[in-house]
């Protein structure tokens, strides 16, 4: 099983008054390429998705487009959790729609994620701060 762990994207970060969105987009395109060419089974994004609690529209759009591509039409689970730079409610808000695409967004710590069954994987167990995933490619849970 191949798990790609990433964190601290800080989308929307500026240096002085200069946007870094263009270079952030390039890095995320490279990340997508790595995930595809290395046949990664699951992607975990561990916090600081955005640089502040009120990211601009371009940063939010870049995040959604990237995780959608990483999820590969729900074939690859993508789990993203909020960090100290992220607004938990902003991360949680799209989760009902995102989970249908194989993307699990977790804004608040120690919540219980509802069980979920999708064609390529399922959340088979859940408790506060814990999930177990069964991937269709493997006989054992992760």
Backbone as CSV, one residue per row, in Angstrom:
resi,resn,N_x,N_y,N_z,CA_x,CA_y,CA_z,C_x,C_y,C_z
1,UNK,0.842,-1.176,0.000,0.000,0.000,0.000,0.887,1.239,0.000
2,UNK,0.492,2.213,-0.792,1.254,3.458,-0.864,0.405,4.613,-0.334
3,UNK,0.931,5.273,0.678,0.262,6.427,1.286,1.142,7.649,1.074
4,UNK,0.583,8.696,0.520,1.317,9.954,0.395,0.817,10.905,1.476
5,UNK,1.739,11.352,2.315,1.426,12.299,3.387,2.009,13.652,3.011
6,UNK,1.190,14.665,3.085,1.624,16.026,2.801,0.956,16.960,3.801
7,UNK,1.504,18.155,3.930,0.941,19.118,4.886,1.465,20.510,4.559
8,UNK,0.914,21.480,5.247,1.401,22.857,5.198,1.420,23.445,3.790
9,UNK,0.306,23.318,3.092,0.216,23.915,1.761,0.192,25.434,1.851
10,UNK,-0.452,25.996,2.850,-0.546,27.439,3.062,-1.005,28.170,1.792
11,UNK,-2.034,27.617,1.152,-2.542,28.240,-0.075,-3.018,29.662,0.213
12,UNK,-2.695,30.551,-0.692,-3.065,31.958,-0.543,-1.996,32.799,0.131
13,UNK,-0.903,32.187,0.541,0.169,32.930,1.205,0.774,33.958,0.255
14,UNK,1.084,35.099,0.802,1.754,36.162,0.051,3.087,36.478,0.712
15,UNK,4.025,36.880,-0.087,5.280,37.423,0.419,5.203,38.915,0.201
16,UNK,5.135,39.631,1.297,4.871,41.064,1.244,3.522,41.248,0.549
17,UNK,3.476,41.843,-0.621,2.214,42.010,-1.347,2.157,41.139,-2.599
18,UNK,3.108,40.223,-2.740,3.198,39.402,-3.942,2.544,38.041,-3.714
19,UNK,1.607,37.711,-4.583,0.920,36.429,-4.506,1.878,35.305,-4.883
20,UNK,1.727,34.173,-4.222,2.523,32.983,-4.529,1.643,31.903,-5.167
21,UNK,0.430,32.287,-5.550,-0.530,31.317,-6.059,-0.017,30.592,-7.308
22,UNK,0.668,31.298,-8.176,1.178,30.672,-9.399,2.165,29.550,-9.064
23,UNK,3.096,29.804,-8.168,4.059,28.755,-7.812,3.401,27.659,-6.988
24,UNK,2.400,28.003,-6.172,1.673,26.976,-5.428,0.942,26.041,-6.391
25,UNK,0.373,26.614,-7.435,-0.306,25.812,-8.448,0.681,24.851,-9.113
26,UNK,1.884,25.312,-9.417,2.899,24.452,-10.033,3.288,23.294,-9.106
27,UNK,3.454,23.581,-7.843,3.815,22.545,-6.876,2.696,21.506,-6.766
28,UNK,1.452,21.965,-6.734,0.338,21.025,-6.618,0.167,20.194,-7.890
29,UNK,0.461,20.777,-9.044,0.442,20.002,-10.291,1.505,18.906,-10.246
30,UNK,2.666,19.224,-9.695,3.731,18.233,-9.533,3.296,17.140,-8.560
31,UNK,2.619,17.530,-7.484,2.123,16.564,-6.514,1.121,15.606,-7.169
32,UNK,0.214,16.136,-7.965,-0.762,15.306,-8.678,-0.039,14.317,-9.592
33,UNK,0.971,14.783,-10.285,1.744,13.912,-11.173,2.424,12.782,-10.389
34,UNK,2.999,13.098,-9.245,3.642,12.078,-8.398,2.619,11.044,-7.950
35,UNK,1.470,11.513,-7.501,0.422,10.603,-7.028,-0.015,9.657,-8.146
36,UNK,-0.154,10.188,-9.347,-0.579,9.359,-10.478,0.520,8.395,-10.921
37,UNK,1.731,8.879,-11.110,2.805,8.024,-11.631,3.264,6.984,-10.616
38,UNK,3.155,7.284,-9.334,3.565,6.342,-8.295,2.422,5.436,-7.841
39,UNK,1.249,5.599,-8.450,0.069,4.790,-8.125,-0.218,4.791,-6.616
40,UNK,-0.310,5.982,-6.064,-0.585,6.163,-4.632,-2.007,5.700,-4.329
41,UNK,-2.182,4.999,-3.208,-3.482,4.460,-2.827,-4.324,5.418,-1.992
42,UNK,-3.675,6.233,-1.176,-4.397,7.163,-0.301,-3.534,8.407,-0.092
43,UNK,-4.184,9.561,-0.029,-3.485,10.829,0.204,-4.000,11.422,1.514
44,UNK,-3.062,11.806,2.379,-3.404,12.454,3.649,-2.776,13.844,3.640
45,UNK,-3.608,14.859,3.840,-3.139,16.245,3.912,-3.346,16.700,5.355
46,UNK,-2.252,16.857,6.064,-2.319,17.041,7.509,-2.161,18.500,7.931
47,UNK,-3.127,19.312,7.606,-3.208,20.644,8.176,-2.539,21.776,7.437
48,UNK,-2.948,22.965,7.821,-2.527,24.222,7.202,-2.719,24.174,5.686
49,UNK,-3.949,23.868,5.327,-4.338,23.843,3.916,-4.244,25.244,3.337
50,UNK,-4.692,26.217,4.124,-4.663,27.624,3.730,-3.738,28.390,4.667
51,UNK,-3.397,29.604,4.256,-2.474,30.397,5.058,-3.168,31.192,6.154
52,UNK,-4.471,31.368,6.028,-5.200,32.106,7.060,-6.660,31.660,7.094
53,UNK,-7.389,32.150,8.075,-8.779,31.762,8.289,-9.706,32.239,7.171
54,UNK,-9.302,33.245,6.426,-10.131,33.795,5.355,-9.365,33.786,4.031
55,UNK,-9.145,32.608,3.458,-8.387,32.547,2.206,-9.172,33.182,1.061
56,UNK,-8.429,33.654,0.067,-9.121,34.267,-1.068,-9.736,33.192,-1.952
57,UNK,-10.613,33.614,-2.837,-11.357,32.704,-3.695,-10.435,31.839,-4.548
58,UNK,-9.358,32.423,-5.046,-8.430,31.666,-5.889,-7.775,30.524,-5.120
59,UNK,-7.411,30.768,-3.878,-6.788,29.727,-3.055,-7.783,28.599,-2.774
60,UNK,-9.019,28.948,-2.470,-10.054,27.941,-2.205,-10.310,27.114,-3.465
61,UNK,-10.407,27.783,-4.592,-10.632,27.085,-5.858,-9.466,26.138,-6.175
62,UNK,-8.237,26.575,-5.962,-7.073,25.734,-6.204,-7.106,24.502,-5.299
63,UNK,-7.487,24.681,-4.055,-7.580,23.551,-3.130,-8.602,22.538,-3.621
64,UNK,-9.817,22.991,-3.933,-10.879,22.069,-4.363,-10.508,21.344,-5.646
65,UNK,-9.964,22.056,-6.615,-9.579,21.416,-7.874,-8.484,20.382,-7.659
66,UNK,-7.546,20.689,-6.782,-6.443,19.768,-6.523,-6.925,18.499,-5.835
67,UNK,-7.703,18.634,-4.765,-8.153,17.419,-4.058,-9.083,16.589,-4.941
68,UNK,-9.836,17.239,-5.795,-10.699,16.495,-6.728,-9.847,15.659,-7.678
69,UNK,-8.777,16.234,-8.200,-7.883,15.483,-9.083,-7.167,14.366,-8.321
70,UNK,-6.734,14.660,-7.114,-6.061,13.642,-6.306,-6.982,12.454,-6.028
71,UNK,-8.258,12.709,-5.818,-9.223,11.649,-5.508,-9.538,10.767,-6.713
72,UNK,-9.262,11.258,-7.915,-9.431,10.449,-9.124,-10.831,9.834,-9.210
73,UNK,-11.820,10.689,-9.181,-13.227,10.255,-9.276,-13.614,9.266,-8.176
74,UNK,-13.088,9.466,-6.982,-13.443,8.624,-5.842,-12.689,7.314,-5.760
75,UNK,-11.746,7.087,-6.666,-10.964,5.848,-6.647,-9.878,5.882,-5.582
76,UNK,-9.461,7.066,-5.188,-8.384,7.232,-4.212,-8.902,8.085,-3.053
77,UNK,-8.919,7.551,-1.830,-9.333,8.385,-0.697,-8.341,9.529,-0.473
78,UNK,-8.895,10.700,-0.242,-8.105,11.871,0.134,-8.673,12.364,1.461
79,UNK,-7.828,12.426,2.456,-8.249,12.897,3.783,-7.484,14.170,4.083
80,UNK,-8.212,15.247,4.332,-7.593,16.538,4.646,-8.118,17.027,5.989
81,UNK,-7.196,17.380,6.868,-7.589,17.906,8.177,-7.117,19.349,8.305
82,UNK,-7.854,20.120,9.076,-7.503,21.519,9.308,-6.296,21.617,10.223
83,UNK,-5.521,22.669,10.020,-4.405,22.987,10.908,-4.703,24.280,11.646
84,UNK,-3.720,24.801,12.346,-3.949,26.012,13.135,-4.131,27.265,12.272
85,UNK,-3.802,27.210,10.997,-4.020,28.352,10.102,-5.390,28.290,9.423
86,UNK,-6.109,27.190,9.603,-7.370,26.966,8.887,-8.583,27.226,9.770
87,UNK,-9.650,27.724,9.148,-10.928,27.899,9.839,-11.664,26.558,9.789
88,UNK,-11.870,25.913,10.934,-12.502,24.592,10.931,-13.832,24.539,10.187
89,UNK,-14.661,25.549,10.349,-15.967,25.533,9.677,-15.828,25.632,8.159
90,UNK,-14.820,26.352,7.688,-14.564,26.445,6.248,-14.166,25.083,5.691
91,UNK,-13.400,24.320,6.437,-12.980,22.988,6.003,-14.157,22.017,6.067
92,UNK,-14.949,22.078,7.118,-16.089,21.167,7.284,-17.227,21.409,6.288
93,UNK,-17.447,22.643,5.898,-18.641,23.011,5.132,-18.878,22.171,3.875
94,UNK,-17.883,21.953,3.014,-18.155,21.197,1.785,-18.110,19.676,1.960
95,UNK,-17.894,19.177,3.167,-17.698,17.743,3.366,-18.848,16.878,2.855
96,UNK,-20.126,17.245,3.030,-21.186,16.373,2.503,-21.069,16.125,0.995
97,UNK,-20.681,17.118,0.243,-20.489,16.951,-1.196,-19.146,16.288,-1.494
98,UNK,-18.110,16.707,-0.790,-16.763,16.191,-1.035,-16.679,14.688,-0.806
99,UNK,-17.327,14.192,0.246,-17.198,12.766,0.554,-17.766,11.892,-0.551
100,UNK,-18.709,12.395,-1.314,-19.237,11.643,-2.448,-18.186,11.499,-3.554
101,UNK,-17.168,12.332,-3.519,-16.057,12.288,-4.487,-14.842,11.577,-3.918
102,UNK,-14.967,10.995,-2.725,-13.841,10.298,-2.111,-12.934,11.195,-1.295
103,UNK,-13.411,12.395,-0.964,-12.615,13.374,-0.221,-13.233,13.546,1.168
104,UNK,-12.453,13.298,2.190,-12.913,13.442,3.572,-12.256,14.690,4.142
105,UNK,-13.064,15.684,4.470,-12.566,16.951,5.027,-12.911,17.003,6.508
106,UNK,-11.898,17.234,7.326,-12.096,17.241,8.775,-11.603,18.568,9.331
107,UNK,-12.541,19.395,9.765,-12.200,20.721,10.265,-11.956,20.769,11.754
108,UNK,-12.702,19.991,12.496,-12.593,20.000,13.954,-11.929,18.715,14.443
109,UNK,-11.065,18.821,15.434,-10.410,17.614,15.952,-11.379,16.751,16.748
110,UNK,-11.053,15.492,16.833,-11.796,14.532,17.664,-13.287,14.476,17.371
111,UNK,-13.633,14.539,16.085,-15.036,14.327,15.733,-15.197,12.887,15.259
112,UNK,-16.408,12.426,15.242,-16.701,11.080,14.766,-17.226,11.197,13.339
113,UNK,-16.473,10.653,12.398,-16.835,10.701,10.986,-17.895,9.632,10.730
114,UNK,-18.981,9.971,10.053,-19.993,8.953,9.734,-19.422,7.867,8.816
115,UNK,-19.933,6.654,8.968,-19.526,5.571,8.086,-19.927,5.924,6.660
116,UNK,-19.173,5.411,5.718,-19.356,5.781,4.315,-18.976,4.600,3.445
117,UNK,-19.786,4.321,2.439,-19.459,3.253,1.494,-19.526,3.823,0.087
118,UNK,-18.367,3.795,-0.575,-18.249,4.238,-1.957,-17.798,3.051,-2.799
119,UNK,-17.860,3.151,-4.109,-17.485,1.999,-4.942,-16.054,1.493,-4.733
120,UNK,-15.101,2.362,-4.396,-13.701,1.951,-4.320,-13.147,1.837,-2.905
121,UNK,-13.828,2.414,-1.950,-13.395,2.301,-0.557,-14.565,2.624,0.355
122,UNK,-14.374,2.284,1.626,-15.396,2.616,2.617,-14.742,2.970,3.940
123,UNK,-15.408,3.824,4.684,-15.028,4.053,6.076,-15.815,3.012,6.852
124,UNK,-15.105,1.985,7.305,-15.766,0.825,7.910,-15.949,0.955,9.419
125,UNK,-15.093,1.748,10.059,-15.212,2.011,11.498,-14.845,3.462,11.743
126,UNK,-15.445,4.015,12.768,-15.151,5.399,13.120,-15.390,5.605,14.605
127,UNK,-14.548,6.391,15.184,-14.735,6.824,16.563,-14.145,8.218,16.649
128,UNK,-14.196,8.849,17.784,-13.709,10.212,17.925,-12.217,10.278,17.630
129,UNK,-11.857,10.977,16.551,-10.470,11.128,16.159,-9.876,9.921,15.448
130,UNK,-10.715,8.986,14.975,-10.227,7.746,14.381,-11.142,7.305,13.246
131,UNK,-10.550,6.854,12.137,-11.320,6.193,11.087,-10.542,4.976,10.587
132,UNK,-11.285,3.974,10.151,-10.697,2.805,9.510,-11.251,2.757,8.092
133,UNK,-10.351,2.601,7.129,-10.752,2.577,5.724,-10.475,1.195,5.150
134,UNK,-11.446,0.668,4.420,-11.257,-0.560,3.649,-11.189,-0.148,2.185
135,UNK,-10.054,-0.424,1.591,-9.804,-0.085,0.183,-10.072,-1.332,-0.653
136,UNK,-10.715,-1.181,-1.788,-11.087,-2.347,-2.598,-9.881,-3.166,-3.074
137,UNK,-8.691,-2.575,-3.109,-7.499,-3.279,-3.572,-6.862,-4.170,-2.507
138,UNK,-7.287,-4.015,-1.251,-6.605,-4.713,-0.163,-7.600,-5.472,0.712
139,UNK,-7.156,-6.611,1.208,-8.013,-7.445,2.052,-8.027,-6.983,3.504
140,UNK,-7.213,-6.029,3.843,-7.098,-5.559,5.215,-7.441,-4.061,5.279
141,UNK,-7.909,-3.591,6.419,-8.227,-2.152,6.575,-6.980,-1.321,6.827
142,UNK,-7.099,-0.022,6.567,-6.013,0.920,6.838,-6.483,1.962,7.837
